[in-house]
Amino acid sequence: MTSKSNKDFRGTASGRLLARLLVGTALGAGMLTAAAPYNVAHAQSVTRVQNINLPAQPLGQSLKQLAAQTGLQIAFGTAEIGSARAPAVSGNLSPEQALQSLLAGSGLNYRFTGPNTVSIQSAVASSATGGLSVSANGAVVLDTIDVSTLGSGGSVNNVQITAEDLARKAPADLQEVFTNEPKVAVGGSTSTSQKVYVQGIEENNLAVTVDGARQNNKVFHHNATNLIDPALLKAVSVDAGVAPADAGPGALGGSIAYETKDARDLLEPGKSLGGLVTGTYDFNSKTSTVGLSAYGMKDGFEFFGYLNFAKGDNYTGGDGKVIDGTSANLLSGIGKVAYQAKSGHRFELSHEQLRDDAPRPFRANMGSITNPKPGEVPIRDYTLDRSSAVFTYTDETPEGWWDPKVVIAYTSARVEIPIYPAPTYPGIGKTESFNGKAENRFAFDIGTVTAGFDFYKDKAHLDAKADTSTEHASNVGLYAQARLEPWERTRLSFGARGDNQWFEGTKGQKWTNAGLSGNISGEYDLIPDFLTAKAGYSHVWAGVPLAENFIFNPNWNYGAGPKPVTSDNVTVGLIATYEGFTIEGDVFRTDIYDARTARYGVTRGIEAKDVRSQGFTIAGGYDWGAGNVSVKYANIDVTINGAPADSDTGTYLATPVGEIITLAATHRFDDWGVTVGADVEIALKSNKPKLEGHEVVNIFAEYQPESNPNLTFRGEVKNLFDEDYASRATYGQEFANVKPLLEPGRSFRLSATAKF
């Protein structure tokens, strides 16, 4: 059976806008390619010494003043700059020297995209240069800046978790990774049950990558979608709602990009070998976590290895009761090897492996239910495995129109559980994805255009006696994304992609579908150095998603075939910065149409629902150099088929979020080598559906001896006031027959890290 589908634009207005985006992208790229290529002689202006005088102030303001004083065109987005501050820079310097001084310690990188044009990079953009800055004359500048942002470049509603953020948070799980980010909710209290929701939309409806490798992990709805060990992470970037075309296929509600550590992140200047040992003990669950790492660089060769394992008992909740099925037994590791030739060609191969193997509640994302099926037991064994192998090629010395990147990856996720009632037998669900992309970034005086193609070949298989069955999906996509600063005070990002997908059902039925996606985002400085307006829109065609493995039915009747899923996203916001203060607000809406919600029944394999998430966020903060404070508020309303969402109808779609407030503060006492901090999460009570509120406080103190800065000691208290609660995104809180999986009560945690 074959059908062509490109009818999901939901009205002529969306279709017309998408057509304009496609034409605009083509015309913009065409006009840019008529521009003169990279001119090395002209680039000498950025190395000419001149008098520069910049006071200590917000980084964005310093960059604009540097541009005014030197004539350098500097492109950056407020998502990348945030509330970062810059030191005073003065003296006879070249523009490039001044730029290096401004960015030192900021966690940002820069890259010349033309003879007199420089871009402040996000991490996906900078990953093509492997964390190196490329000077205007083509020479590689050794990176003394920690490249810790990962933004896909082009989003105006972006959450950046930098290397500095991760070091400050020292997260043990994904909930702690996204602490103080109310638009990102994580449900579940154990790594095996945690799911990520961005503005209420479940992560399976986002383009999720780890080191550029596509993740396809819809195995079992009682488990985590993507098993992630924060110990391996360098940075995380989230595009909420609107995502660029080069974020990958399937970005219905945005994208999440995880990036793992490598040797360049940890190796000290002047050394060719290094290592790291870290240990953590949680007194609540008596969990010990140990991390070991070794890394090195010599004659163009690099290696990096990291092994992390955690072992512990069940934890105690805020009500003083032990929560069965919450023990830790996690083993994770990553290995990377790379070679960079003197010509700049870089080849990297990495392999990541994670396993969680422990007794869990029968339904791992719940504590228990009052009406279990006959023969069920309270606790059963769960084994989760996730692996990822990635090959990456880049040119570390790109010039003008030549800046290639190639990624080829294989990823898999596997869940094994005993199937009840007795006599039990093993049920094994496994998803696999062979995927990759090849792209090139073309640099021009006013910005860049990234163009390329990507592909995936996905397989979802269930091995469970009579229910053994498989679905397949393959896709090829072409895309282009422009990121420009066409006029003073204006930054634009627009792009489009076309996808062709082949889907195969459990009985070998086949369908072919094709569709178009487009996006446009922009920022405009209403008042330079103070007030910026931003807005974005995207239409996404995502094809047909594979169903969850553990509800496969080998006898599904697909009728005329499952419908391709589409979405529309829009966001509008303002951001104001002044003397270290930042205030911003966003209004957003995501509509997902024909989202597949397959169930086991013979005729239910093509069931679908419409999802809407809408709301607004407000955030404010102040950075005084040695510390910062922030307050954030998110109000997120989610409906499914027009009715308020609940966590059951929202399985693999969305979850009710409601109102969340976060507060966070840190301060660094440099003279003593001490950093202290605290964060608070307040979830307000909700009535549609009925969800209880909670208030949770966490505190920490960290000490780094001046005499030995390679040692770090940390003490923290999680859930200081012993709140009895479940995370807002945890399944089942609104149902009378479900006891949700409660979070740990007060937990004391000590850790130590040594680098050598």
Secondary structure, DSSP 8 states (H G I E B T S, - for coil): --------SSSHHHHHHHHHHHHHHHHHHHHHHTS----TTGGGGGTS-EEEEE-SEEHHHHHHHHHHHH--EEE--HHHHTT-EE--EEEEE-HHHHHHHHHTTTT-EEEEEETTEEEEE-HHHHHTTTT-EE-TTS-EE---S-------SS-SSEEEE-HHHHHHH--SSHHHHTTT-TTEEEE-SSTTT-EEEETTEEGGGSEEEETTEE------TTS-SS---GGGEEEEEEEES---GGG-TT-SSEEEEEEE--HHHH--TT-SEEEEEEEEEETTTTEEEEEEEEEEEETTEEEEEEEEEEE----BBTTS-B-TT---EEEEEEEEEEEE-TTSEEEEEEEEEEEEEEEEESSTTEEEESS--TT--SEEEEEEEEEEEEEEEEESS-BTTB-EEEEEEEEEEEEEEEESSSS-EEEEEEEEEEEEEEEEEEEETTEEEEEEEEEEEEEEEEE-GGG-EEEEEEEEEEEEEEEE--STTEEEEEEEEEEEEEEE-TTS-EEEEEEEEEEEEEEEEEETTTEEEEEEEEEEE-------GGG--TT---TT-----EEEEEEEEEEEEETTEEEEEEEEEEEEEEEE---SSTT-TT-EEEEEEEEEEEEEEEE-SSEEEEEEEEEEEEEETTEE--TTTTTTTB---EEEEEEEEEEEETTTTEEEEEEEEEE--EETTEE--EEEEEEEEEE--TT-TTEEEEEEEESTT------TTSTTTT-TTEEE---B-SEEEEEEEEE-
